[in-house]
Amino acid sequence: MKKIKYYYNTNTLRYEKLETPLRVVLLRVIGFLSAAVVTALILVSIAYKYFPSANEKRLLQNNESLKDNYYLLNEKVKKLQEQMVDLEKRDNGVYRAIFEANPVPDSARAKAMAQLQEIQLVQSMDQDNLATSVAKTLNNLSARMVYQTKSYHDIDGFIKNKEQLLACTPAIQPVSNKDLSRIASGFGYRIDPVYKTTKFHAGLDFAAPLGTPIYATANGTVETAGNSGNGYGNHVVINNGYGYSTLFGHMFRVKVRPGQKVKRGEIIGWVGSTGKSTGPHCHYEVHRNGDPVDPVYYFYNDITPEQYDRLLKLAASSNQSFD
């Protein structure tokens, strides 16, 4: 049974029944409910923070495991990038240099600065974006590997053609000269035998008896064979390929014809004194990419190191040329 409360009214000097207004009752109920809700929220927050559920524990463990895996993967990607940089350096600085091939331009590969920025970006990402970034990095690395594989395929082709390259590189003397007694004049500025002025001599003069065989010094195709009135008399020009060409001047007679393919050591003519010449000899020139170079550096196939050293001294002596 509900108790009835009374209070003493000092104005009427009587005890009167205590009645609580509806507004006050509503305010009390609302206040109680608000306090209960706030308290419940605080208790739930504390419970979730310090007492996770079994499902939350499992998700947290999975998240930590994924985080560790992502960073391990990122470390592996770094190592792969370092290895790729090393391979690219070897490709440009060693492998292609051996075969005198142009290095792969940086624009065809990912630049080192971009790689470093990419790694720093990955390290600063949250876990939501880390997987996507690592995947992009791996795609980039895969593309570089494909390009590098193509480069090594090209180098493999260079290796297969190396034998042909060596065969087309001038490597022997144009006349038999075992005792090195036939070098008459070297490459460079020499005294002209006719005008007695200093003039650039673009080859070597090999003094030899009339009719001495002249040999092709490398494989190639004959471009010129005969007398074209340029001072070389009867002469032969061979296109050896790979930027090389060789000239043999003042022949007594030419054996080959234009368009004919010749091999190193094959007789192409005989020593004479035709054209602007003061005596029987073979004037021999080597051209690389259109420019004359000293032929003495292309005699490494038929002489010993000691003979080569002596040959250098003979060719360097200042004297009068034969043509």
C-alpha positions as a Markdown table, in Angstrom:
| # | Residue | x | y | z |
|---|---|---|---|---|
| 1 | Met | 0.0 | 0.0 | 0.0 |
| 2 | Lys | 1.4 | 3.3 | -1.1 |
| 3 | Lys | 2.4 | 5.6 | 1.8 |
| 4 | Ile | 0.7 | 9.0 | 1.9 |
| 5 | Lys | 3.1 | 11.8 | 3.0 |
| 6 | Tyr | 2.0 | 15.0 | 4.8 |
| 7 | Tyr | 3.7 | 18.2 | 5.6 |
| 8 | Tyr | 2.9 | 21.0 | 8.1 |
| 9 | Asn | 1.7 | 24.2 | 6.4 |
| 10 | Thr | 2.8 | 27.1 | 8.5 |
| 11 | Asn | 0.3 | 29.4 | 6.8 |
| 12 | Thr | -2.7 | 27.3 | 7.7 |
| 13 | Leu | -1.3 | 25.7 | 10.8 |
| 14 | Arg | -2.5 | 22.4 | 9.6 |
| 15 | Tyr | -1.0 | 19.2 | 8.2 |
| 16 | Glu | -1.7 | 18.9 | 4.5 |
| 17 | Lys | -1.2 | 16.0 | 2.0 |
| 18 | Leu | 2.1 | 16.2 | 0.0 |
| 19 | Glu | 1.5 | 16.1 | -3.7 |
| 20 | Thr | 4.4 | 16.2 | -6.2 |
| 21 | Pro | 3.7 | 18.1 | -9.5 |
| 22 | Leu | 3.8 | 16.1 | -12.8 |
| 23 | Arg | 6.6 | 18.3 | -14.2 |
| 24 | Val | 8.9 | 17.5 | -11.3 |
| 25 | Val | 8.1 | 13.8 | -11.6 |
| 26 | Leu | 9.0 | 13.9 | -15.3 |
| 27 | Leu | 12.2 | 15.8 | -14.7 |
| 28 | Arg | 13.3 | 13.2 | -12.1 |
| 29 | Val | 12.5 | 10.3 | -14.4 |
| 30 | Ile | 14.4 | 11.9 | -17.3 |
| 31 | Gly | 17.4 | 12.7 | -15.1 |
| 32 | Phe | 17.5 | 9.1 | -13.8 |
| 33 | Leu | 17.3 | 7.6 | -17.3 |
| 34 | Ser | 20.1 | 10.0 | -18.5 |
| 35 | Ala | 22.4 | 9.1 | -15.7 |
| 36 | Ala | 21.7 | 5.4 | -16.3 |
| 37 | Val | 22.5 | 5.7 | -20.1 |
| 38 | Val | 25.7 | 7.7 | -19.4 |
| 39 | Thr | 26.8 | 5.2 | -16.8 |
| 40 | Ala | 26.0 | 2.3 | -19.2 |
| 41 | Leu | 28.0 | 3.9 | -22.0 |
| 42 | Ile | 31.0 | 4.4 | -19.7 |
| 43 | Leu | 30.8 | 0.8 | -18.5 |
| 44 | Val | 30.5 | -0.5 | -22.1 |
| 45 | Ser | 33.5 | 1.6 | -23.2 |
| 46 | Ile | 35.6 | 0.3 | -20.4 |
| 47 | Ala | 34.5 | -3.2 | -21.1 |
| 48 | Tyr | 35.3 | -3.0 | -24.8 |
| 49 | Lys | 38.7 | -1.4 | -24.1 |
| 50 | Tyr | 40.0 | -3.7 | -21.4 |
| 51 | Phe | 37.8 | -6.8 | -22.0 |
| 52 | Pro | 37.6 | -7.5 | -25.8 |
| 53 | Ser | 35.4 | -10.2 | -27.0 |
| 54 | Ala | 36.7 | -13.5 | -28.5 |
| 55 | Asn | 35.9 | -12.3 | -32.0 |
| 56 | Glu | 37.7 | -9.0 | -31.4 |
| 57 | Lys | 40.7 | -10.8 | -30.0 |
| 58 | Arg | 40.8 | -13.0 | -33.2 |
| 59 | Leu | 40.5 | -9.9 | -35.4 |
| 60 | Leu | 43.2 | -8.1 | -33.5 |
| 61 | Gln | 45.5 | -11.1 | -33.8 |
| 62 | Asn | 44.8 | -11.3 | -37.6 |
| 63 | Asn | 45.5 | -7.6 | -38.0 |
| 64 | Glu | 48.8 | -7.9 | -36.2 |
| 65 | Ser | 49.8 | -10.9 | -38.3 |
| 66 | Leu | 48.9 | -9.1 | -41.5 |
| 67 | Lys | 50.9 | -6.1 | -40.4 |
| 68 | Asp | 54.0 | -8.3 | -39.8 |
| 69 | Asn | 53.5 | -10.0 | -43.1 |
| 70 | Tyr | 53.2 | -6.7 | -45.0 |
| 71 | Tyr | 56.4 | -5.4 | -43.5 |
| 72 | Leu | 58.3 | -8.6 | -44.2 |
| 73 | Leu | 57.0 | -8.4 | -47.8 |
| 74 | Asn | 58.1 | -4.8 | -48.0 |
| 75 | Glu | 61.7 | -5.8 | -46.8 |
| 76 | Lys | 61.8 | -8.5 | -49.5 |
| 77 | Val | 60.7 | -5.9 | -52.1 |
| 78 | Lys | 63.6 | -3.6 | -51.0 |
| 79 | Lys | 66.1 | -6.4 | -51.3 |
| 80 | Leu | 64.8 | -7.2 | -54.8 |
| 81 | Gln | 65.0 | -3.6 | -55.8 |
| 82 | Glu | 68.6 | -3.4 | -54.6 |
| 83 | Gln | 69.4 | -6.5 | -56.6 |
| 84 | Met | 67.7 | -5.1 | -59.7 |
| 85 | Val | 69.7 | -1.9 | -59.4 |
| 86 | Asp | 72.9 | -3.9 | -59.2 |
| 87 | Leu | 71.9 | -5.9 | -62.3 |
| 88 | Glu | 71.1 | -2.8 | -64.2 |
| 89 | Lys | 74.5 | -1.3 | -63.3 |
| 90 | Arg | 76.3 | -4.4 | -64.4 |
| 91 | Asp | 74.2 | -4.4 | -67.6 |
| 92 | Asn | 75.2 | -0.9 | -68.5 |
| 93 | Gly | 78.7 | -0.7 | -67.0 |
| 94 | Val | 80.1 | -4.2 | -67.8 |
| 95 | Tyr | 78.1 | -6.5 | -70.1 |
| 96 | Arg | 77.2 | -3.9 | -72.7 |
| 97 | Ala | 80.6 | -2.2 | -72.5 |
| 98 | Ile | 82.2 | -5.5 | -73.4 |
| 99 | Phe | 80.3 | -5.6 | -76.6 |
| 100 | Glu | 80.5 | -1.9 | -77.2 |
| 101 | Ala | 76.7 | -1.6 | -77.1 |
| 102 | Asn | 74.9 | 1.5 | -76.0 |
| 103 | Pro | 73.7 | 1.4 | -72.4 |
| 104 | Val | 70.0 | 1.2 | -71.7 |
| 105 | Pro | 68.7 | 4.8 | -71.0 |
| 106 | Asp | 67.5 | 5.7 | -67.5 |
| 107 | Ser | 64.1 | 6.6 | -69.0 |
| 108 | Ala | 63.5 | 3.0 | -69.8 |
| 109 | Arg | 63.9 | 2.0 | -66.1 |
| 110 | Ala | 62.6 | 3.3 | -62.8 |
| 111 | Lys | 65.0 | 5.9 | -61.5 |
| 112 | Ala | 66.7 | 5.4 | -58.1 |
| 113 | Met | 65.2 | 8.5 | -56.6 |
| 114 | Ala | 61.7 | 7.4 | -57.6 |
| 115 | Gln | 62.4 | 4.0 | -56.0 |
| 116 | Leu | 63.5 | 5.7 | -52.7 |
| 117 | Gln | 60.4 | 7.9 | -52.6 |
| 118 | Glu | 58.2 | 4.9 | -53.3 |
| 119 | Ile | 59.8 | 3.0 | -50.3 |
| 120 | Gln | 59.4 | 6.0 | -48.0 |
| 121 | Leu | 55.8 | 6.3 | -49.1 |
| 122 | Val | 55.1 | 2.7 | -48.3 |
| 123 | Gln | 56.6 | 3.0 | -44.9 |
| 124 | Ser | 54.4 | 6.0 | -44.0 |
| 125 | Met | 51.1 | 4.3 | -45.0 |
| 126 | Asp | 48.5 | 2.8 | -42.8 |
| 127 | Gln | 47.6 | -0.9 | -43.1 |
| 128 | Asp | 44.6 | -0.2 | -45.3 |
| 129 | Asn | 46.8 | 1.2 | -48.1 |
| 130 | Leu | 49.9 | -0.8 | -47.5 |
| 131 | Ala | 48.8 | -3.9 | -49.5 |
| 132 | Thr | 47.8 | -1.9 | -52.5 |
| 133 | Ser | 51.1 | 0.0 | -52.5 |
| 134 | Val | 53.2 | -3.2 | -52.1 |
| 135 | Ala | 51.3 | -4.7 | -55.0 |
| 136 | Lys | 52.0 | -1.7 | -57.2 |
| 137 | Thr | 55.7 | -1.8 | -56.2 |
| 138 | Leu | 55.8 | -5.5 | -57.2 |
| 139 | Asn | 54.1 | -4.7 | -60.5 |
| 140 | Asn | 56.8 | -2.0 | -61.2 |
| 141 | Leu | 59.5 | -4.5 | -60.2 |
| 142 | Ser | 58.1 | -7.1 | -62.5 |
| 143 | Ala | 58.0 | -4.6 | -65.4 |
| 144 | Arg | 61.7 | -3.8 | -64.8 |
| 145 | Met | 62.6 | -7.5 | -64.7 |
| 146 | Val | 60.8 | -8.0 | -68.0 |
| 147 | Tyr | 62.8 | -5.1 | -69.5 |
| 148 | Gln | 66.0 | -6.4 | -68.0 |
| 149 | Thr | 65.3 | -9.9 | -69.4 |
| 150 | Lys | 65.0 | -8.4 | -72.8 |
| 151 | Ser | 68.3 | -6.6 | -72.4 |
| 152 | Tyr | 70.0 | -9.8 | -71.4 |
| 153 | His | 68.4 | -11.4 | -74.4 |
| 154 | Asp | 70.0 | -8.7 | -76.6 |
| 155 | Ile | 73.4 | -9.4 | -74.8 |
| 156 | Asp | 72.9 | -13.1 | -75.6 |
| 157 | Gly | 72.7 | -12.1 | -79.2 |
| 158 | Phe | 75.8 | -10.0 | -78.9 |
| 159 | Ile | 77.6 | -13.1 | -77.5 |
| 160 | Lys | 76.5 | -15.2 | -80.4 |
| 161 | Asn | 77.7 | -12.5 | -82.8 |
| 162 | Lys | 81.0 | -12.0 | -81.0 |
| 163 | Glu | 82.8 | -14.6 | -83.1 |
| 164 | Gln | 81.6 | -12.8 | -86.3 |
| 165 | Leu | 82.6 | -9.4 | -84.8 |
| 166 | Leu | 86.1 | -10.7 | -84.0 |
| 167 | Ala | 86.3 | -12.2 | -87.5 |
| 168 | Cys | 85.4 | -8.8 | -89.0 |
| 169 | Thr | 87.9 | -6.8 | -86.9 |
| 170 | Pro | 91.3 | -6.2 | -88.5 |
| 171 | Ala | 93.8 | -8.3 | -86.6 |
| 172 | Ile | 96.8 | -9.3 | -88.8 |
| 173 | Gln | 99.4 | -7.5 | -90.9 |
| 174 | Pro | 98.6 | -7.1 | -94.7 |
| 175 | Val | 101.8 | -8.7 | -95.8 |
| 176 | Ser | 104.0 | -11.4 | -94.3 |
| 177 | Asn | 106.3 | -9.6 | -91.8 |
| 178 | Lys | 107.5 | -12.1 | -89.3 |
| 179 | Asp | 110.8 | -10.4 | -88.6 |
| 180 | Leu | 109.1 | -6.9 | -88.5 |
| 181 | Ser | 111.6 | -5.6 | -91.1 |
| 182 | Arg | 109.0 | -4.3 | -93.5 |
| 183 | Ile | 107.5 | -1.3 | -91.6 |
| 184 | Ala | 108.7 | 1.6 | -93.6 |
| 185 | Ser | 106.5 | 4.5 | -92.4 |
| 186 | Gly | 104.0 | 4.8 | -89.5 |
| 187 | Phe | 100.7 | 6.5 | -88.9 |
| 188 | Gly | 100.7 | 10.3 | -88.3 |
| 189 | Tyr | 102.5 | 13.3 | -89.6 |
| 190 | Arg | 105.3 | 12.3 | -92.0 |
| 191 | Ile | 107.5 | 13.9 | -94.6 |
| 192 | Asp | 105.9 | 13.7 | -98.1 |
| 193 | Pro | 108.3 | 11.9 | -100.5 |
| 194 | Val | 107.3 | 14.1 | -103.4 |
| 195 | Tyr | 106.6 | 17.6 | -102.0 |
| 196 | Lys | 109.0 | 17.2 | -99.0 |
| 197 | Thr | 106.5 | 18.8 | -96.6 |
| 198 | Thr | 105.0 | 17.5 | -93.4 |
| 199 | Lys | 101.7 | 15.8 | -94.2 |
| 200 | Phe | 99.3 | 13.5 | -92.4 |
| 201 | His | 99.9 | 9.9 | -93.2 |
| 202 | Ala | 96.7 | 8.0 | -92.6 |
| 203 | Gly | 98.2 | 4.4 | -92.6 |
| 204 | Leu | 101.2 | 2.3 | -92.5 |
| 205 | Asp | 103.7 | 1.6 | -95.4 |
| 206 | Phe | 105.0 | -2.0 | -95.7 |
| 207 | Ala | 108.1 | -2.1 | -97.9 |
| 208 | Ala | 108.1 | -5.4 | -99.8 |
| 209 | Pro | 109.4 | -6.8 | -103.2 |
| 210 | Leu | 107.2 | -6.4 | -106.2 |
| 211 | Gly | 104.6 | -9.2 | -106.4 |
| 212 | Thr | 104.6 | -9.9 | -102.6 |
| 213 | Pro | 101.1 | -11.2 | -101.7 |
| 214 | Ile | 98.7 | -8.8 | -99.8 |
| 215 | Tyr | 96.2 | -10.4 | -97.5 |
| 216 | Ala | 92.8 | -9.3 | -96.2 |
| 217 | Thr | 93.2 | -8.5 | -92.6 |
| 218 | Ala | 89.6 | -9.3 | -91.7 |
| 219 | Asn | 86.4 | -10.7 | -93.2 |
| 220 | Gly | 84.3 | -8.4 | -95.3 |
| 221 | Thr | 83.0 | -7.3 | -98.6 |
| 222 | Val | 85.0 | -5.6 | -101.3 |
| 223 | Glu | 83.8 | -2.1 | -102.0 |
| 224 | Thr | 86.5 | -0.8 | -104.4 |
| 225 | Ala | 89.0 | -2.8 | -106.5 |
| 226 | Gly | 91.0 | -0.9 | -109.1 |
| 227 | Asn | 92.5 | 2.5 | -109.9 |
| 228 | Ser | 90.2 | 5.5 | -109.3 |
| 229 | Gly | 92.8 | 8.2 | -109.8 |
| 230 | Asn | 93.0 | 9.2 | -106.1 |
| 231 | Gly | 96.7 | 8.6 | -105.7 |
| 232 | Tyr | 96.4 | 5.1 | -104.3 |
| 233 | Gly | 96.9 | 3.5 | -107.7 |
| 234 | Asn | 95.5 | 0.0 | -107.9 |
| 235 | His | 93.9 | -0.4 | -104.5 |
| 236 | Val | 91.2 | -2.3 | -102.6 |
| 237 | Val | 88.7 | -1.1 | -100.0 |
| 238 | Ile | 87.0 | -3.7 | -97.9 |
| 239 | Asn | 83.9 | -3.0 | -95.8 |
| 240 | Asn | 84.4 | -5.2 | -92.8 |
| 241 | Gly | 81.2 | -4.2 | -91.0 |
| 242 | Tyr | 80.7 | -3.2 | -87.4 |
| 243 | Gly | 82.1 | 0.3 | -88.3 |
| 244 | Tyr | 85.4 | -1.0 | -89.8 |
| 245 | Ser | 86.8 | -0.7 | -93.3 |
| 246 | Thr | 90.3 | -1.3 | -94.6 |
| 247 | Leu | 92.3 | 0.1 | -97.5 |
| 248 | Phe | 95.2 | -1.5 | -99.4 |
| 249 | Gly | 97.0 | 0.8 | -101.9 |
| 250 | His | 99.6 | 0.9 | -104.7 |
| 251 | Met | 99.1 | -2.8 | -105.8 |
| 252 | Phe | 100.8 | -4.2 | -108.8 |
| 253 | Arg | 97.7 | -6.2 | -109.6 |
| 254 | Val | 94.3 | -6.6 | -107.9 |
| 255 | Lys | 92.9 | -10.1 | -107.5 |
| 256 | Val | 89.4 | -9.4 | -106.1 |
| 257 | Arg | 86.4 | -7.6 | -107.6 |
| 258 | Pro | 83.7 | -5.2 | -106.0 |
| 259 | Gly | 81.0 | -7.1 | -104.2 |
| 260 | Gln | 83.1 | -10.1 | -103.5 |
| 261 | Lys | 83.2 | -11.5 | -100.0 |
| 262 | Val | 86.7 | -12.2 | -98.6 |
| 263 | Lys | 88.0 | -13.8 | -95.4 |
| 264 | Arg | 90.9 | -12.9 | -93.2 |
| 265 | Gly | 94.2 | -14.2 | -94.7 |
| 266 | Glu | 92.8 | -14.4 | -98.3 |
| 267 | Ile | 95.1 | -13.0 | -101.0 |
| 268 | Ile | 93.5 | -9.8 | -102.5 |
| 269 | Gly | 96.4 | -8.6 | -104.6 |
| 270 | Trp | 100.1 | -8.1 | -104.9 |
| 271 | Val | 102.5 | -5.4 | -103.9 |
| 272 | Gly | 103.3 | -2.8 | -106.5 |
| 273 | Ser | 104.2 | 0.9 | -106.9 |
| 274 | Thr | 101.2 | 2.3 | -108.8 |
| 275 | Gly | 99.7 | 5.7 | -108.1 |
| 276 | Lys | 101.6 | 8.3 | -106.0 |
| 277 | Ser | 104.4 | 6.0 | -104.9 |
| 278 | Thr | 108.2 | 6.2 | -104.7 |
| 279 | Gly | 108.8 | 2.4 | -104.5 |
| 280 | Pro | 107.2 | -1.0 | -104.1 |
| 281 | His | 105.2 | -1.1 | -100.9 |
| 282 | Cys | 101.7 | -1.7 | -99.5 |
| 283 | His | 99.9 | 1.3 | -98.0 |
| 284 | Tyr | 97.5 | 0.0 | -95.4 |
| 285 | Glu | 94.7 | 2.0 | -93.6 |
| 286 | Val | 92.1 | 1.0 | -91.0 |
| 287 | His | 89.0 | 3.2 | -90.6 |
| 288 | Arg | 86.6 | 3.1 | -87.7 |
| 289 | Asn | 83.2 | 4.8 | -88.2 |
| 290 | Gly | 84.7 | 6.7 | -91.1 |
| 291 | Asp | 87.8 | 8.0 | -89.4 |
| 292 | Pro | 91.3 | 6.7 | -89.9 |
| 293 | Val | 92.9 | 5.0 | -86.9 |
| 294 | Asp | 96.5 | 3.7 | -86.3 |
| 295 | Pro | 96.6 | 0.2 | -87.9 |
| 296 | Val | 99.4 | -0.8 | -85.5 |
| 297 | Tyr | 96.8 | -1.4 | -82.8 |
| 298 | Tyr | 95.2 | -4.1 | -84.9 |
| 299 | Phe | 98.0 | -6.6 | -85.3 |
| 300 | Tyr | 97.3 | -8.7 | -82.2 |
| 301 | Asn | 96.6 | -12.0 | -84.0 |
| 302 | Asp | 99.9 | -12.8 | -85.7 |
| 303 | Ile | 102.6 | -11.4 | -83.4 |
| 304 | Thr | 103.9 | -11.9 | -79.8 |
| 305 | Pro | 103.7 | -9.2 | -77.1 |
| 306 | Glu | 107.4 | -8.6 | -77.5 |
| 307 | Gln | 107.1 | -8.2 | -81.3 |
| 308 | Tyr | 104.1 | -5.9 | -80.7 |
| 309 | Asp | 106.2 | -3.7 | -78.5 |
| 310 | Arg | 108.9 | -3.5 | -81.0 |
| 311 | Leu | 106.4 | -2.8 | -83.8 |
| 312 | Leu | 105.0 | 0.1 | -81.9 |
| 313 | Lys | 108.5 | 1.7 | -81.7 |
| 314 | Leu | 109.2 | 1.1 | -85.4 |
| 315 | Ala | 105.9 | 2.6 | -86.4 |
| 316 | Ala | 106.3 | 5.6 | -84.1 |
| 317 | Ser | 109.7 | 6.7 | -85.6 |
| 318 | Ser | 109.6 | 9.9 | -87.6 |
| 319 | Asn | 110.6 | 9.3 | -91.2 |
| 320 | Gln | 109.6 | 9.8 | -94.8 |
| 321 | Ser | 106.6 | 8.0 | -96.1 |
| 322 | Phe | 106.5 | 6.0 | -99.4 |
| 323 | Asp | 103.5 | 7.9 | -100.8 |
